[in-house]
Amino acid sequence: QVSAYYPSRAVRLTNPRKAAAVKGLLFFFFIATRALHPMLIDMSKVNGKMLYAKNSPVVMNKVLTVVIMNMVAFLGGGMQGVRQCWQPQCMKVFGLIGTIYAL
């Protein structure tokens, strides 16, 4: 069962070692992305200037997030899981949040 709260309570109860490993992996991933971000920005500069618009990474981040999360939904629940991501009610709520965030 796919849960927005991962590791889910069921996983923590049945396999606490797996839950701890997942939390550790997620923590490491978070720290690594925060550490690598400034380095990647510096490496992408040519003669001290960025060759792309400042909002390009943000747009690509959002596109990749949608693609990756749909893949996760598919792996967790097949096409039914993907359909749950694109329910009109969910689109209303998160579309409104995204619009406010964009403004």
Disulfide bonds with the S-S distance in Angstrom:
none
